[in-house]
Amino acid sequence: MTIKTRVFLLTFILLLPLGATATEDYYPPYGSWQRTTPQAAGMDAAKLAQAVNFAQSKAVVEPNDLAQAITDSFSPREPDFRILGPTKAREGSAGLVIRKGYIVAEWGDIERVDMTFSAVKSYLSTIMALALRDGLVNDIHAPVSRWVRDGEFASEHNRNITWHHLMNQTSDWQGTLWGVPDWADRPEGKDRSKWPNRELHEPGSYFKYNDVRINLAAYSLLQVWRQPLPVVLKREVMDPIGASTTWRWHGYENSWVTLDGQKMQSVSGGGHFGGGLFISALDHARMGLLFLRNGNWQDSQIVPTEWIHAMRQPTPVQPDYGYMWWLNTDQKRIPAAPDSAFWAAGFGGNYIYVDQENDLLIVLRWVPALEEVVEAVMSAIED
């Protein structure tokens, strides 16, 4: 077991408060998180240690320069590719295993703020949930053009796009946002001459993972909230769940708009072009615990339970995807995990894995091997 690997054995842990058990619903207060032994959490200590060591062995932290890593990944295929938002160098990997609300294993610097790439999409969908909760949007199946009337949804094709389509990436929106045309993000086919005049698909009939359209969802929600989305996230979610104040949610150098006389930045839903959410593994874990507990934090229902159900419904044309969360539908992605498991996922191995059936939460930073790590951790569960 390495020095950085801390699977908490009895002689090295911060003991549970007198009378507490690992079966109670525990919510970590601001600034701390209770640790417990694997045994107290119903796990085999040796197998859990093996799982953590395995996760560490699968870490990928090179190249350290993420601006270079992004460019190497996307510029060969995407025309006129350029980085529009900030980036940050990565260092060592980090991770957490949480069972029954308590930390049972951790490694690396879990308080280090890192880029998280597309894991932020799950945060963005939460902003949608709050808009529905507060009545700012009254129907997820309504056309977005009812709320966003600046031309982005004016065409005959785009006017039929609903919030539902934006959330499950089936909108097939056509246009250019922040200087990037929709077709230039992960373009399909080998004939480049056809890319600008691609075939259009009826909204809801075709899944395409596309950050231009995700950024459109963020822009559309900014139009609804009329205030920066990081402000909304902090006030409505991150402060109530006791997150730190070290996280930042960035947009692009050219994604500034003026609303109601105020200049605001429309944030990005990933790090494809730079930007996105920069956050620690520990704050990721708080977000994961919120969803592990069906949107509830102590006595407060922050995310409506109706949304927790809705976001986990498989998209018909992409059954392993819901409202910006990946799903384990029919146990195809992770056979060892239950069908009900779901996770946020980002480039480079950034994950928040949520398993309600086993009261299990796993956060990975720079560990691409999600399936294998989950399987190894699952093997340590005894009850």
N, C-alpha and C positions, 0 to 999 in steps of 0.2 A: 504494500500500500504506500503510495507516494505521500510526501508531506502535504501536498495540496489537496489530496483526497481525504475527506473527513467523513467517514461513515461512523456515526456516533455510537461507540460502544459505551458500556455502562460507566466506566471510570473516567470518560472524557466528555461527558455531556453536561449541558445545563439541565438539571433535572426538572421534571414537570412540577408545577405547584402542588402543594400537599392536597391530596384528595382528587387531583385531576387525572383523567384517563385519556388515552389516545382515541377513544371512541366518541368523545364529546365534540360538538361543533365548536371549533376553535377559530377565532379571527385574530390575526396578529395586530397588535396596536401599532401606532406610528412609531417608527424607529427601532422596532425589535421584532423578532420572530422566534418562537419557542422551538427548540430542538428536542428530539426524543430518540430513544434507541430503536433500531430496527425491530427488536423483539416486542417492544411495547406497541409498535405500530403493526404488528402481525406480519413481520418480514424476517427472512433468514439473513443474518448479518453477513455471512461469508459470501452468499450468492449476490447480495446487493453490492458488496465490495467488488466482486468480479464484474458486475454490470457497469459500475462507475469506471473501473480501470479500462474496460472495453470501450466505453464512450470516449475516454481521454485518448485512447489509441487511435480513434477514428477522427480526431480533430484535424481540421484543415485551416491553417492560419497564414498560409503563403499563397500569393504575394501579400505582404503586409499592407502595401498601398492599395486600398480598395478602389481608388479612382482608376488605377491601372487594371485591376481585376474586372471592374465593370466594363471598361473600354475593350479589354481583350475578349470579353464574353459577347458583347453586342455589336461592336463596330464592324466586324467582318461581314455581318449579314444585314445590318440596318443602315440605310442610306443617310448620309449627313448626320450620323450619330454624334452627339455631343453631351457633355455633362452640364446640367443646368443648375444643380443644387449642390450644397456642401457635401463633403465626404469626410470620413475619419479613418485613420489607420486602425487595423485590428491587431491585437496582440494574442495572448493565450486564450484557449477555450475556457468556458465556464459552464456550470450546470447545477441544477437542483433536482432532487427527488423529494416530493412531499406526499405523505400518506396520512389520511385522516386529519389533514390540516397542519401537520407538524413536519418540519424539515427532518428528514432521516439521512440525507446524504447531500453533499455539496462539494464542488471543486472549483478551482480558479477564483478569479476576482468577481464575485457575484454583485458587487456594487459598481463595477466599471460600466460607464455609459458607452454603448456601442451602437453602430448602425444596425437596424433590424430588418431592413428591406420589406418584403411583402407581408411580414407578420403584422404590419400596421394596418393592413386591409381589414383585419378583424376588429381593430379599434375603430376604423372608419364606419364599419357596419353598425357598431355600437352607437355611434352618433346618429345613425338612421333610426335605431330603436328608440333613442331618446326623443327624436323629433316626432315619432308616432305617439310615444307616451304623453308628450306635452301638447298634442293636438296641432303641432305646426304643420304636419302632414296628416291628413285624415284617412288616407287609403294608399297602401303600398302598391296597389294595382292601378292607380290613377296615372295618367300621363304626366311626366315631369314638366311638360310645357305649361301646365297650369300655374306652376310656381316660378319657372325660369323662362322669362319672356324677352331675352336679349338677342335672340336669333339662333342660339345653339340647338334648339329643338324646333326650328321653324319649317324645315324641309318636309316634304310629303313622307319621306322615310322616317326621319327623326321624330316627328310629332307623335308617333305611335309608341314611342319608348316610355316605359313606366319605371317607377322606382324599383319594382321587383326585377325588371330586366337589368338595371344597373347593379343591383346587389348580387345577382348570380352570374354576371358577366355574359349575358345573352342578348345585350341590346343591339350589337352590331352598328352602333352609332357611327355616322360618317361625318368627318370634318377634321379640322385642325385646332389643336388647343396648345397654348404656350409654344407655338412655333413648330409643333410636331404633328404631322398628319396621322390619322388613325392607322392607315395602312403601313406606315413605316415602323411600327412597333411589332416585332416578331412577324415580318411579312411572310406570306405563304406562297408556295410554288417557286419554280426556278426561273420563270420568265419575268424579269424585272420590269419589262415594258407594260405588263398587265397590272402591276401593283397599284398605280394611282386610279385605275378604273376597274377595281376588283368587283366581283359579284356581290350584290347585296342580299342579305338574308332577312327574312321577316323576324322582327324582334321576338325573342323567346324560342326561336327554332334552331339556334346555332350558338355554341359556346366558343368563346375566344378569350384566352387570357391576355389582357391588353391594358397596359398602364395608362395609355392616353385616355381610355374610357373610365378607368378607375379615378384618374385625376378629374375627369368630368363629373363623376359622382361627388367628389370632394367639393368641387366648385359649386355644384348644384345645392349641396347641403349648406355651403356658406351663404348662398342666396336666401335660403330658408331661415337660417339662424340669425343672419345679419350681424354676426360677430365672429371673430376668428375661431376656427374649430379647436385649436389647442386651449383656448380660454374655456370653451364649452366642456372639453374633456377634463380639464383640471377641476373645474367647479363641480361638475355633475358626477364624475367617476373617480378620478385619481385622488383628490382630497378626501372624499368620503371613505375610500378603502385604505387610507393611510400611506399612500405612495410618497416617495421622496419628491423633492423639487428639482432633481437633477436632470430629468428627462426633457427633451426638446423635440418639437414636431416642425420640420422645415418644409418649405416649398421651394420654388425656383427663383432665380434672379429676375425672371420675367413674368412671374405669376402674381403680380400685385394688381389689385383692383381697388376701386373707390366705391364704397357703399354708404349711403346716407351721409355723405360728406367726409367719411373717414377712410384712410388708406389701410387696406388689409392684405395680407398674403394668403392666397389660396394654397393650402398645403398639398403635398403629393401623397399618393397612396402606395408608395414603395420607394426603393432606392435605384430603380432602373436608370434614371437620369440624374442620380444624386438626390439629396434631400431625404424626406421621410422621417420616421421616428427614430431618434437616438435615445436609448433607454437601457437601464441595467437589467440583469437577469432577475434580481430581487423584485424590481417593480413589475416586470413581466409576470412573475409568480403571483403577485397580488391580483393582477388582472385575471390570471388563470383561475385563482381560487374563487373569484367572484362568479365565474361561469361554472366552476365545479359545484358551487352552491346555488345554481339556478338563478343567478342574478341578484341574490340576496347577500347583504353584508350586515351581520348582526340582526338588528330589528328593522332594517331598511331594505325595501325592494327597489334596488337601483335600476336594474334592467328588468322589464316586465317578463314574467314567466311565459307569456304568450309569444314573446320574441324568441326566447330560448328554444321553444318548440319550433317556431317557424324557421329559424336560421339553420336548423338541422334537417330540414326536409330536402331530400336529394333533388337536384335539378334534373328533370327528365332527360335532357340531352347531355348531361354530365353528372351521373349519379353519385360521384364521390365529391361533389361540391354543393355547398349550401349558400347562405348569404355571407360570402367571404370567409367562410371556415371550411376546411377540408374535412371530409367525412369518411368513416370506415365502413361504408355501405356494403352489406353482405360479406364483411370481413375480408374484402379483396386486397386492400392496401396492407393491412397488418393482421394476418390470420390469427395471431396469438391474442389480439385485443378484441374486446367486444364490439359488436356492430354499432353500438351507440357512441363510441369514442369519437372525438373530433379534435382538430388542432389548427392553430395558426402556423403559417410556414413562410419563411423568407430565404432568399438567396444566401448561399454559403453555409446553410445548416443552422438557421435560427428558428426555433420551434417553441410553441406552448402547447403541450399535449394534455388533454383533459379527458379523464376516464371516470365518469360518475359511478359506474357499477362497482369499481374497485376502490373508489375514493382516492384516486391517484392523480397526481399532477407532476409533469416532468417539463423542465425548461432546459433547452439546449442552446448554447451559443457556439457557432462554428463547428458543429458536429452534424454533417450531412446524413449520417446513418440512422435516421429516426426509427425505421422499422426494426432494425437489429437491436438498437438500444432499448426500445420498448419491450421487445421480446425478452431481453436479458433481465430487465427490471421485473417484468411479470413473473419470471421464473422464481423470483425471490419472495413472492407473496404466499403466505401460508394460511391466512384467513381473511 
